[in-house]
Each structure stands twice: as structure tokens, then as C-alpha cells.
Amino acid sequence: MLLDHFFKSNKRKSEKSFTTAKNSDKPARSIVKAISWRVVGTLDTILISWVITGEISMALSIGLIEIVTKMVLYFFHERIWNLVKWGKQ
């Protein structure tokens, strides 16, 4: 009786973890999140670069490089964290 309860309890836990994994972000969602965040971040970088350099062309150049590199980094960062079990229910 006790073992039967233990196995049923473990089965529910594994089903829940499968459901949690199944409901995690899809790669397309991570891409859209990365793009929207990078637009905000890049506008900030361009503004800061413009204030520091005083040149809008330099600020836009820095922003263009920054948006591409940080979107790629964010995408992989997000996908790696999606694999981490810590903090998920």
C-alpha cells in the first residue's frame, strides 16, 4: 500500500515536470523577446553613445553593432536558461 502510494506520487511528479517542459518558451518566442528587448536596449546605447561622443553617426554605428551581437547572445542565453531546472516548478 505504501509503495503503491509512492509510485503514484512519483508518477504525478514526472508528469508535472513533462508538462512544465512542454509549456516552456518556444524558440520563436525567444527570438521575438530578444528583438523587442534589443530595440529598447539599442535606443539606450545610441543615446548614451551620442551623449558621450557628441556624434550621431558614431552613436548609430555603435548601436548597429550592438543590436546584432546582443540579440545573438540573448537568444542563446535564453535557450540555455530554458534548460536549467532550478527555479521551475
N, C-alpha and C positions, 0 to 999 in steps of 0.2 A: 504494500500500500504506500509506504513512504517513498520507495524507489519509483513507483508509478507517478507520484506527485512531482518528484524531482525531474523525471524525464519530460513530463508535460510542461513544467516550468521552464526548462532549458529550451524546449521546442518553441515556446512563445517568445523567448528572448531572441533566438536566432531569426524567427520570422520578423520580429520588430527591427532587428538590425538590417535585414534584407530590405524591408520597406523604407527605412531611413536612407540606405544607399540608393535605392531606386528613385527616391524623391530628391536627390541631390541635384545641384545645378548641372544643366547640360552644357557642353562646350559652346554652343551658340549663345547661350545666355551669358556665359563668362566673357565672350567676345564683346557683346553689346555693353555689358557693365564696364569692361576695360575702356571701350571707346568713349562712353559718356563721362567716366571719371577723368580720362586723359584730356578731354576738351576743357574741363574745369581746371585741371592742373596745368595745362599748357597756357591757358589765358593768364593764370597766375605767374608762370615762369616768364612769359613775354612781358608782362607788366613790370615785374621785378628787374628783368634784364634791361628794359627801357629806362627805368629809373637809375640803374647803376651806370649803364653805358651812355645814356643820352641819345642813342641812335636807334631809331625804329627798325632799320634794316638789319642791324646786328641782333636786336631783340627777336625779330621774326625768324632769323636764321637759327638762333639758339632754340626757339620754340619748335621749329620744324624738326630739328634733330631729336629734341627731347620727346616729342609726341610719339615718334616711331619707336624709339628704344624703350620707352617706359610702357607702351602698350604691350609689347612683346614680353617684357619682364613681368608685367602684371598678370598676363594670361597664364604664363607658366607658374607663377606664384599661386594664383587662384586654383589651378588644377592640382598642384601638389598639396595644398591645404585641404582640398576636397578628399584626398586620400587619407588624411590624418584622422584617426578615430577620436582623439582627445577632444572633449567638449561637446561631442554629439550625443544625443540621447538614443 
